[in-house]
């Protein structure tokens, strides 16, 4: 399969520098589609890095861009009740059949993540276990396998939107290979990516999955300038200010 290219949309930057104008984000998505990109993505943060709410934004993007795959990079499901998340996911699958990818994660072990979880009454301990529980609940609701409640509408896809796991640690890599439709890492070098991907493949094979069925991606930050030194300086400044690395 040929490589596909996606663009992370400025859902945070539109608040910081765009006057909170949603058209900044929608226009960027339309431009990406016209330019031949295959997908567009939005991030998630409730308090630590304020931005447009990503799932609401995906609904708007589904109408603005008829071709692009649309996803979250990444969503923090623990900020949302499983029933609410499943309902939204099913609705998105109806609005943009086959085009929705929910990249999910637990957030970094940093004060900002802990503060966001505390604000919605969720303990920040055992975040991975809580994420897996929420994902399983969503999938059961999408498949109609719950006894106490019935979710309507069901997604068009029997298994619901595709779920990709974001993460680089050994446990997250094994979980991606075992349980998820795709893997979204943040790795600094090609060698690190190759080593991490090998873990995903090994775990998939161990549990009897075809590793080729697991979609893989590379989350890259780029700075474009005709002068390499200027580009490198811009990239270093951005990475330090945004990620602290």
C-alpha positions in Angstrom: 0.0 0.0 0.0 1.3 3.5 -0.9 1.9 5.9 2.0 -1.0 8.2 2.9 -0.6 11.7 4.3 -2.6 13.5 6.9 -2.6 16.9 8.3 -3.1 17.9 12.0 -5.5 20.8 11.9 -5.0 24.0 14.0 -7.8 23.4 16.5 -5.7 24.9 19.3 -3.9 27.5 17.2 -7.3 28.8 16.0 -8.0 29.8 19.7 -4.5 31.2 20.4 -4.1 33.3 17.2 -7.3 33.0 15.2 -9.9 34.6 17.4 -11.6 31.3 18.1 -12.9 31.3 14.5 -13.9 27.7 13.6 -13.6 28.6 9.9 -9.8 28.7 10.4 -10.0 24.9 11.1 -12.6 24.1 8.5 -10.8 26.1 5.8 -7.5 24.3 6.6 -9.3 21.0 6.1 -10.8 22.0 2.8 -7.4 23.2 1.7 -5.8 19.9 2.7 -8.4 18.0 0.8 -7.9 20.2 -2.3 -4.1 19.7 -2.0 -4.5 15.9 -2.1 -4.1 15.0 1.6 -5.8 11.7 2.6 -6.8 12.6 6.2 -7.2 15.4 8.7 -6.8 15.2 12.4 -7.7 17.1 15.6 -6.2 17.0 19.1 -8.0 16.8 22.4 -7.6 18.8 25.7 -10.1 20.1 28.1 -8.1 22.5 30.2 -4.3 22.0 29.8 -4.2 23.0 26.1 -7.6 24.5 25.3 -8.9 24.0 21.8 -12.2 23.2 20.0 -13.9 20.1 21.2 -12.7 17.4 18.8 -15.7 15.2 18.4 -18.0 18.1 17.7 -15.4 19.4 15.2 -15.2 16.0 13.4 -19.0 16.3 12.8 -18.5 19.8 11.2 -15.5 18.5 9.2 -17.5 15.6 7.9 -19.8 18.1 6.1 -16.9 20.4 5.0 -14.8 17.6 3.5 -16.6 14.8 1.6 -13.5 12.7 0.9 -11.0 13.0 3.8 -10.6 10.5 6.5 -11.1 12.3 9.8 -9.6 11.4 13.1 -8.5 12.3 16.6 -4.8 12.5 17.5 -5.4 11.6 20.1 -8.7 11.6 22.1 -8.7 11.2 25.8 -11.7 9.0 26.3 -11.5 9.2 30.1 -12.8 12.8 29.9 -16.1 11.4 28.6 -18.6 8.8 29.9 -18.5 5.6 27.9 -22.2 5.7 26.9 -21.8 9.3 25.7 -18.6 8.5 23.8 -20.2 5.4 22.2 -23.3 7.5 21.1 -21.1 10.2 19.6 -18.9 7.6 17.8 -22.0 5.9 16.3 -23.4 9.2 15.1 -20.0 10.1 13.5 -19.9 6.8 11.7 -23.4 7.6 10.3 -22.3 11.1 9.3 -19.1 10.0 7.6 -19.3 6.3 6.9 -15.9 4.6 7.0 -14.1 7.9 7.3 -13.8 8.2 11.1 -10.7 7.1 13.1 -10.7 7.6 16.8 -7.1 7.7 17.9 -7.2 7.2 21.7 -4.7 7.5 24.6 -4.3 8.2 28.3 -2.4 11.4 28.1 1.0 12.0 29.7 1.8 11.4 33.3 2.0 15.2 33.8 0.1 17.7 36.0 -2.0 18.9 33.1 -3.5 15.5 32.5 -4.1 14.9 36.2 -5.9 18.2 36.5 -8.2 17.5 33.5 -9.2 14.1 34.9 -9.8 15.6 38.3 -12.0 18.3 36.8 -14.4 15.6 35.5 -14.2 13.5 38.6 -12.0 10.7 37.2 -9.0 9.3 39.2 -5.7 9.5 37.4 -4.5 6.2 38.7 -4.8 3.1 36.6 -5.4 5.2 33.5 -4.6 2.4 31.0 -6.9 -0.1 32.7 -9.7 2.5 32.7 -9.1 3.3 29.0 -9.3 -0.4 28.1 -12.6 -0.7 30.1 -14.1 2.3 28.3 -13.0 1.0 24.9 -14.6 -2.4 25.6 -17.8 -0.8 26.8 -18.0 1.3 23.6 -17.5 -1.7 21.4 -20.1 -3.7 23.2 -22.6 -0.9 22.9 -21.8 -0.6 19.1 -22.3 -4.3 18.7 -25.5 -4.3 20.7 -24.1 -6.7 23.3 -25.3 -4.9 26.4 -28.2 -6.1 28.5 -29.0 -3.0 30.6 -29.1 -0.4 27.8 -29.6 -0.2 24.1 -27.6 2.3 22.0 -29.4 3.9 19.0 -28.5 4.6 16.4 -26.0 1.8 15.9 -22.9 2.7 13.8 -23.0 1.6 10.2 -19.9 -0.5 10.7 -20.8 -3.4 13.0 -17.7 -2.8 15.1 -18.0 1.0 15.1 -15.4 3.6 14.1 -11.8 2.4 13.9 -9.9 2.7 17.1 -6.1 3.5 17.0 -4.0 3.4 20.1 -1.5 6.2 20.7 1.6 5.4 22.7 5.2 4.3 22.7 5.7 2.4 25.9 6.1 -1.4 25.9 2.6 -1.9 27.4 0.9 0.3 24.9 2.7 -1.3 22.0 1.5 -4.7 23.1 -2.0 -3.5 23.6 -2.0 -2.0 20.1 -1.0 -5.3 18.6 -3.5 -7.2 20.7 -6.7 -5.1 20.7 -6.7 -2.1 18.4 -7.3 -1.4 14.7 -4.3 0.9 14.4 -1.3 2.3 16.1 -0.3 6.0 16.4 3.2 6.5 18.0 5.3 9.6 18.7 8.8 8.3 18.1 11.8 10.5 17.6 13.8 8.4 15.2 13.4 5.8 12.4 15.2 3.2 14.4 12.9 3.8 17.4 9.9 3.5 15.2 11.1 0.2 13.7 11.8 -1.3 17.1 8.4 -0.2 18.4 6.6 -1.5 15.4 8.3 -4.9 15.8 6.7 -5.2 19.3 3.3 -4.4 17.8 3.8 -7.1 15.1 5.1 -9.7 17.6 2.1 -9.2 19.9 -0.4 -9.4 17.1 1.1 -12.7 15.9 1.2 -14.0 19.4 -2.6 -13.6 19.8 -3.4 -14.9 16.3 -4.0 -11.5 14.6 -2.7 -10.6 11.1 -0.3 -7.7 11.7 -1.0 -6.4 8.2 -4.6 -5.7 9.4 -3.3 -3.2 12.0 -3.0 0.3 10.4 0.2 2.1 11.4 1.1 5.7 11.3 3.9 8.1 12.1 3.1 11.4 14.0 5.6 13.9 12.7 6.1 17.6 13.4 7.7 19.5 10.5 8.8 23.1 9.8 9.1 24.2 6.2 11.6 26.9 5.1 14.1 27.3 2.3 16.8 27.7 4.9 17.5 24.5 6.8 19.0 26.3 9.8 15.9 28.5 10.1 13.6 25.5 9.8 15.6 23.6 12.5 15.4 26.6 14.8 11.6 27.0 14.3 11.1 23.3 14.9 13.2 23.3 18.1 11.4 26.3 19.5 8.0 24.8 18.7 8.8 21.4 20.2 10.2 23.0 23.4 7.2 25.3 23.8 4.5 22.8 23.0 5.8 19.5 24.2 8.7 20.5 26.5 11.2 18.5 24.6 
